[in-house]
Amino acid sequence: MKRRTITRDISWLSFNARVLQEAADNSVPLRERIKFLGIFSNNMDEFFRVRVATLKRMIELNGKSKLNMHLEAAPEKILDEIQSIVIHQQDEFNAIWESIRKDLVKEKIFLTNEKQLNKEQQKFVQTHFEEEVRSNIIPLMIESIHQFPYIRDKSIYLGVVLSRKDRSMKKKYALVEVPSRALGRFVKLPSPQPDEHHIILLEDVIRYNLPSVFSYFGYDRYESWVFKVTRDAEIDMDNDVSTSIIQKIEKGVKNRRKGKPVRFVYDKEMDGSLLEYLIKRLNLTKKGNLIPGGRIHNFRHFMDFPDVFPKKGQRKKPFMHPALVKTPRVTDIVLERDLMLHFPYHSFNPVIDLLREAAIDPNVTAIKITCYRLASNSKIINALINAVRNGKEVTAMVELRARFEEEANLKWKERLEEEGVKVLIGSPNMKVHAKICMIKKRINNHTIHYGFVSTGNLNEKTATIYGDHCLLTSNRNIMADVNKIFNYLEKKKNGLLQLKACKTLIPCPVSLRRELLKMIDREIKLAHNKKPAAITLKMNSVSDEELIYKLYDAAKAGVEIKMVVRGIFCMFSENPKYIKPINAISIVDEYLEHARIFIFHNGGKEKVFISSADWMVRNLDHRVEVTCPIIDPNIQNELKDILQIQFSDNVKARWLNNELSNKYKRDNRQKKVRSQIEIYNFLYQKTTRQIEIQNEAISHVTIPETSNQEVVAS
């Protein structure tokens, strides 16, 4: 049977290939190219921890898993395809890294290994090892240990072969975990010339000192190779009703550390007998995603490569929204009109300021907010704690199952509860992914509500690198529905009735799928009647089959479909049966495109939405999400202008075609348009113009003549 969609995992690998393209692009600053290699590596780690682990579980369950319903190919076949693609990408990765290393040398930046040290550097490495490293390592003679030591996920290890040059002693194998968590990965070395920078990796510091580490055993030859193991990161939630969800997550986080190995990445130069020994002791198989690589692994650390580059990055700083220029209080503006912040171009500070103002406003009585991924030193949390201390009722929905944030969010829960915040933790079978806030205020015996609905997390750190939209609003209909969503989160005994009662917001899991299908059907009907019909979509991922099939129907009916999708894209965008081709692109650039926007032509009465939900089964059916209509015509136009700039991108945009070839959308006949730079300029000009208007207004104010005495008195 002919496949109607692209396999989700293969599509995701195609997205990560786009990240690799950025690392290969010589026009990208060198530091950013290294960072993209780190992002690629980190992405791949998470892919194996979650997706590959899930496929392996499905095979073990022998087809009994419900997840099989969402696959168009057998898990075994998908895993084989993944293995082939990953090995190819690893080869490409290694070639890019070698090219980058040559470029580093041109910039007089040298990544020096243990065999390239001069005498001064050798002495430095010995001293650094004795003072900083030795106490942080535990060498293990693995052949003498009956129970093979636990190999930690996210760590790298040196597999060591000890021998004598005269072969008078039998080879021995040893293991050393590289303590990069405690010490960092990079060590700056003394440089022979003042304009040079020499850096050594922590594992090479250990390599140089292996004779000292194993001096007790009488060997004189030490060979070592780096390897790492990626483990299943899925958290099992058992059905013991007597166990609280908190206990289950705490238990799951601990068990995650002992998850089954799903990938073994090793230096392809590794001694063959040591490799066979490690595979055997780790209970791996030849088909168990054994990935040969280069000398260096865990490139995710390279996102923190030392800033030794002579040419500094040109990333521009966020700026204030024009409506907030020279305005002392964000709250005053939000109570007057809707305000849309576009991150990372606009500053995230107004979101924090809105909460800070509420925390000290004597008329504010309550704050309710959802928290999914927070910054490590969260100003959002500080504002909430300040509000409690000022006598406000504060309710925070902390999603404990935000993947890889479970431990951090458990700690935030404890901290908030200690301060008197009412903490909600969601329901066992549904993540809360909505990004919403409601502030309750009493003015002249009347209660008003204001707050925000966002496409991105309330995280001031990621808000400087993630592209998102946040609507600050006091719209009564929107805030009434936000209140209903919080009522659902607080009182689940009523089931989903509160969510179903929403009249303006479109929540998941109760309404969004149905409403999207209705709106697409309306465009299809308009197209059949030879009337203008169009759908414009922007999101992270598209994998839901029902909605994909409906978009196929729309394209065949003649609906104009334009899409910006950063990551997973399971659609076939090309089909001779489409009356109008689907214009689908992906943009991978300096900022992570994270926003979700849905626009339906609707017979000329356009419907424009922002959303926290991607078009995936998990978002639509198994999460609490919020899709919010944009009512203000000016904000609607601003969102459409931003999307139009992105569709004009001919520098960082790639076509999302059926072959997953990631072909750049280039046209040498046209002026180059790099959308993230153009959007910055587009929004910045609005702020600049507002400042000019305010300055002109001030300059036209007539100051009456007064005596010096009158000035002093005033």
Secondary structure, DSSP 4 states (H G I P E B T S, - for coil): ---SS--HHHHHHHHHHHHHHHHH-TTS-HHHHHHHHHHHHHHHHHHIIIIIHHHHHHHHTTT-SGGGGG-SS-HHHHHHHHHHHHHHHHHHHHHHHHHHHHHHHHTTEEE--TTS--HHHHHHHHHHIIIIIGGG---B-GGG-SSPPP--TT--EEEEEEE-TT--S--EEEEEE--HHHH-SEEEEP-SSTT-EEEEEHHHHHHHTHHHHTGGGT--EEEEEEEEEEE--PPP----TTS-HHHHHHHHHHHHTTPPEEEEEEETTS-HHHHHHHHHHTT--TTTTEEEE-S---GGGGGG-----SS---PPPPB--GGGTT-S-HHHHHHHS-EEEEETTB-SHHHHHHHHHHHH-TTEEEEEEEESS--TT-HHHHHHHHHHHTT-EEEEEE-TTSTT-HHHHHHHHHHHHHHT-EEE--BTTBEE--EEEEEEEEETTEEEEEEEEESS-S-TTGGGTEEEEEEEE--HHHHHHHHHHHHHHH-GGGTTHHHHT-SSSEEETTTHHHHHHHHHHHHHHHHHTT---EEEEEES-B--HHHHHHHHHHHHHT-EEEEEESS-B-S----TT-SS--EEEEE-SSSEE---EEEE-GGGS-EEEEES--BSHHHHHHEEEEEEE---HHHHHHHHHHHHHHHT--SSEEE--TT----B---TTS----HHHHHHHHHHHHHHHHHHHHHHHHHTPPPPP--HHHHHH-
